Amino acid sequence: MAEQHKPGEIVKTSGIYKVVREGDGGSGFEVTCVEGEHFPPTRSGKGAHYELIHGATHSHKHSELGSKD
């Protein structure tokens, strides 16, 4: 089972997350969440959570990108 994150928690890894709602059979939908921000609330409320599908590094934090001083 994938690690689950609740709405309101702080995002530790930027990337694409699947939003899984209670009772939807795990179909859910995908969203982008950014490190340091909070996982947003969901309309379905109780039982909804986020699961990381694919993590990604912000371009400004990647060692191969940025200005050449």
C-alpha positions in Angstrom: 0.0 0.0 0.0 1.3 3.5 -0.9 2.1 6.0 1.8 -1.0 8.1 2.5 -1.1 11.8 3.3 -4.1 13.6 4.7 -5.5 17.0 3.6 -3.8 19.8 5.7 -0.4 18.0 6.0 2.7 19.7 4.6 3.9 18.2 1.3 7.4 16.8 1.8 7.9 15.7 -1.8 6.8 17.7 -4.9 5.2 15.6 -7.5 2.1 14.0 -9.0 -0.3 12.6 -6.4 -3.4 10.5 -6.7 -6.4 11.8 -4.7 -8.3 8.8 -3.3 -11.8 9.4 -1.9 -13.5 7.0 0.5 -15.9 4.8 -1.4 -14.7 5.6 -5.0 -13.1 2.2 -5.4 -9.6 3.7 -5.6 -10.2 5.3 -9.0 -9.4 8.8 -7.8 -7.7 11.5 -9.9 -4.2 13.1 -10.2 -3.0 16.5 -9.0 0.3 18.2 -8.6 1.4 19.1 -5.1 4.4 21.3 -4.2 6.9 20.7 -1.4 6.3 23.0 1.5 2.7 23.7 0.7 -0.3 21.9 2.4 -2.3 19.1 0.8 -5.6 20.9 0.0 -8.9 19.9 1.5 -11.2 17.8 -0.6 -14.9 18.2 -1.2 -15.6 14.6 -0.2 -14.2 15.2 3.2 -13.8 12.2 5.5 -11.5 9.4 4.3 -9.9 11.3 1.4 -6.1 11.0 1.2 -3.2 11.6 -1.2 -0.7 9.0 -2.6 2.5 10.0 -4.3 2.6 8.6 -7.9 5.8 10.3 -9.2 8.1 12.6 -7.2 9.9 15.5 -9.0 12.6 18.0 -8.1 11.9 21.7 -8.5 13.9 23.1 -11.4 15.4 25.8 -9.1 16.7 23.1 -6.8 18.1 20.8 -9.5 21.9 20.8 -9.6 22.0 20.6 -13.5 19.8 23.7 -13.8 20.2 27.4 -12.8 22.5 30.3 -13.5 26.2 29.9 -14.2 28.0 32.4 -12.0 
